[in-house]
Amino acid sequence: MVSVTFWTLNPNLPPNKIAEVAAKLMEKGVWPVKGQKVLGFYVCPGARGVTISEGTGSATDDEVAFESFVVWSKELPGIFASYETMPAVTAEKAIEITLK
């Protein structure tokens, strides 16, 4: 299943600290978490971002989503001002479902 996570970084944290944490998690192979394939990882001006991912392992998608959140939050408590994950389908699939 594909999931989309919308997040906003804590504006009270220095951007260089957040970048250091991100680099550390990726270099250590801690993120993406096991069972998660990242299809897109984007950040926008204003410290808002989106991660598009897909479950690949035996863990349930909700477990993978929660673990991904926890990995970041343990490494830098308070990193997120907001964080929301939801399942997604392609627009084509949504149209197909809607027109049934």
C-alpha positions as CSV (number, residue, x, y, z in Angstrom):
1,M,0.0,0.0,0.0
2,V,1.2,3.5,-0.8
3,S,1.0,6.1,2.0
4,V,1.6,9.8,2.0
5,T,2.9,11.6,5.0
6,F,2.5,15.4,5.3
7,W,4.8,17.0,7.9
8,T,6.0,20.3,9.1
9,L,9.3,20.7,10.9
10,N,9.5,22.5,14.2
11,P,10.3,26.2,13.3
12,N,12.1,26.5,16.7
13,L,14.8,24.0,15.7
14,P,17.8,25.1,13.7
15,P,17.7,23.8,10.1
16,N,21.4,22.6,10.3
17,K,20.5,20.4,13.4
18,I,17.6,18.9,11.5
19,A,19.8,18.3,8.4
20,E,22.5,16.6,10.6
21,V,19.8,14.3,12.1
22,A,18.5,13.4,8.7
23,A,22.0,12.7,7.3
24,K,22.7,10.5,10.4
25,L,19.6,8.4,10.1
26,M,20.1,7.8,6.4
27,E,23.8,7.1,6.7
28,K,23.2,4.6,9.5
29,G,20.5,2.9,7.4
30,V,17.9,3.5,10.2
31,W,15.6,5.5,7.8
32,P,13.8,4.5,5.7
33,V,12.7,1.8,8.2
34,K,12.7,-1.8,7.4
35,G,9.7,-2.6,5.3
36,Q,9.4,0.9,3.9
37,K,10.3,1.9,0.3
38,V,10.5,5.7,-0.1
39,L,9.1,6.7,-3.5
40,G,9.5,10.4,-2.8
41,F,10.9,12.6,0.0
42,Y,10.4,16.3,-0.5
43,V,10.8,19.5,1.6
44,C,9.3,22.9,0.6
45,P,10.0,26.4,1.7
46,G,8.5,27.0,5.1
47,A,9.7,23.7,6.4
48,R,6.8,21.7,5.1
49,G,7.3,18.4,3.5
50,V,5.9,15.2,2.1
51,T,7.1,11.6,2.1
52,I,5.5,9.1,-0.3
53,S,6.2,5.5,0.6
54,E,5.2,2.0,0.1
55,G,5.2,-1.0,2.4
56,T,7.5,-3.8,1.3
57,G,7.9,-6.3,4.1
58,S,6.0,-8.5,6.5
59,A,5.2,-5.6,8.9
60,T,1.8,-4.0,8.5
61,D,1.6,-0.6,6.8
62,D,0.4,1.0,10.0
63,E,3.4,-0.4,12.0
64,V,5.8,0.8,9.3
65,A,4.3,4.3,9.4
66,F,4.4,4.5,13.1
67,E,8.0,3.2,13.3
68,S,9.1,5.8,10.7
69,F,7.6,8.6,12.9
70,V,9.2,7.2,16.1
71,V,12.7,6.9,14.5
72,W,12.8,10.6,13.7
73,S,11.1,11.6,17.0
74,K,13.6,9.6,19.1
75,E,16.6,11.0,17.3
76,L,15.4,14.6,17.7
77,P,12.4,15.0,20.1
78,G,10.1,17.8,18.9
79,I,11.3,17.6,15.3
80,F,7.8,17.8,13.9
81,A,5.3,20.6,14.5
82,S,2.8,18.4,12.6
83,Y,2.8,14.9,11.1
84,E,0.0,13.1,9.3
85,T,0.1,9.8,7.4
86,M,-2.7,8.5,5.2
87,P,-3.2,5.8,2.6
88,A,-3.3,6.8,-1.0
89,V,-4.3,5.4,-4.4
90,T,-3.5,6.8,-7.9
91,A,-5.9,9.3,-9.4
92,E,-6.8,6.7,-12.0
93,K,-7.8,4.2,-9.3
94,A,-9.8,6.8,-7.5
95,I,-11.7,7.6,-10.6
96,E,-12.3,3.9,-11.3
97,I,-13.6,3.3,-7.8
98,T,-15.8,6.4,-7.9
99,L,-17.4,5.5,-11.2
100,K,-18.3,1.9,-10.2
